[in-house]
Amino acid sequence: MSEIAMLHEEEQIAMFRLLTLRQALKLEMLGMKRHGRSAYSIIKEELGLKGSRETVFKTLSEILGKE
């Protein structure tokens, strides 16, 4: 049976949002498209990162402590 987690703290919600944006960027790198702004542009604007999708993905992963 799958578990359901409730996020109550602002920090938890912000972390979940960044993890979701990271996964969306990973899918964009594989060629998936979405309506509206890309995860790449949102991440670059909000975190002030520069570079290609791959560079931004790697930097965000390091910030989040992933891979």
Summary of the structure (lengths in Angstrom):
residues: 67
radius of gyration: 12.9
end to end distance: 27.1
largest distance: 41.1
contacts: 141
relative contact order: 0.16
helix: 61%
strand: 0%
